[in-house]
Amino acid sequence: MRENLDVLELRLSKPADDGTLEGIAVPFNQLDSYGTSFDRRAFTGLAGRKIPMLWSHRQDEVIGQWTDFATDDTGLRTIGRLNMEVGRAREIRSMLIAGDVSGISIGFETIKDERKAGGVRHITQAILHEISLVALPSIPGARVTSIRHGRDSAAAAFITAVHAATRAFAEGK
């Protein structure tokens, strides 16, 4: 015999993926495949800017935007968001999660540079025009460092635990 209980029904679903990515767009003082390196001072004035996120430098494949930028000792770090309403962005997100691609590459305009030993062109000031997700970045270490997706979040773990507890309660365990 079951007693009457006041029941609160709570329905939760996994948090939606918002397409957020984090990465190192430009590792500083690292020689790229073109014989170029970037100085820590190369990119300024990025606060408040939105930079297009492209697939492999293709201007006809805008897949999101980069909105947050920070410079540390390792490089120019950025946070952006794939536009999950765009089919190509969803495909690329799947490739990122699977580890098929992870590279980042930039489209920029050089303002000032210096010549270093061995013919290295060291860029000290540049304008950033776009940041692309790519299969093969020209700068070693330019890569996506974090992909936010529902199944890895603490909120998703909580929701899974609540679902399990609800099932156990319903089954009388």
Secondary structure, 3 states (H helix, E strand, C coil): CCCCCCCCCCCCCCCCCCCEEEEEEEECCCCCCCCEEECCCCCCCCCCCCEEEEECCEEEEEEEEEEEEEECCCEEEEEEEECCCCHHHHHHHHHHHHCCCCEEEEEEEEEEEEECHHHCEEEEEEEEEEEEEECCCCCCCCEEEEECCHHHCHHHHHHHHHHHHHHHHHCCC
